[in-house]
């Protein structure tokens, strides 16, 4: 009986709450390289990292991308983590599955989460990713600082997809923003 209730609540979530619009014509090759976190909804990674969060994507096995995240902890120590990202459907390359679970040399995607690119600058200078639950999202940039006009464009994409901008916190970066602030306060 409990299993039936679990299944009912798992699949009974309204589809409008689970839908994000991925970027059309997303160029996966332009996604490779280093990105700086400009703002994010604080989660596990953000609780470990105090500043200078960046992620570098490189090609990996079986069409996946290796993601290496580097940051500085509050105590000044460096922190590094590795994960794998792969497109769920070649026809929709802006929708990924991300996992950090590696057991017996195998990356376990069933234990990962979905990540959808919902906005990208035409020159791929910045992009916005999110999760359909609206509890995960990030603004990434090729540089440690993002111009106010670009930050407003990224924030508008988040708002269009029903994200709460007050849940996003800016990430301090060397040569970027100094203090973490709520994104909604930053855009006033």
C-alpha positions, 0 to 999 in steps of 0.5 A: 500500500505504501508503495502504491501511495509513493508511486501515486505522489511521484507521478501525480505531480502536475506536468506544468510544474515539471516542464522547462523549455530547453534552448533550441539549436544548442551547440554542445561543443560550445558548452565545453570549456570553463564556466564561472558560477555567477549565481545559484540556488544554494545546494550541496556544492554551494554549502561546501564552496564559499567563492571562486566556483568554476566548472570545466567540461571536457569530452569523456567516454561514450559521448559524455562530458567530464565536469571538474568543479573547483572552488575555495571553501570558507576556510580557504582550502581548495575543493575539487569534485568530478561528475559526468554529464550526458545529453539525454536525447541527441535531438535535444542536446540542451537536456542533460543528466548529471551524476557524481556517483561513480562506483566500480568505475561506472558513472551511475546516471540513474542516481543523477539529476536532470539539468536543462539549459534554458538560456544562452547568450548568442556568443556563449558568453553566459548560460542558464541551467535549471532543474524542472523542480525549480529547486536547482539553477545556475547562471554560468559565465565564461568570465568571473564577472557578468555585465549587469545587462547580461545578468538581467537577461539571464535573470529574465530567462529564469523569471520566464521559467517561473524560478524565484530570483530570491532563491538565487545567491550570487557567487563571490569570484576573484575579479567579480562580485565580492559578497554573496547577495540574493539575486533579486536584491542585486537587480534592484 
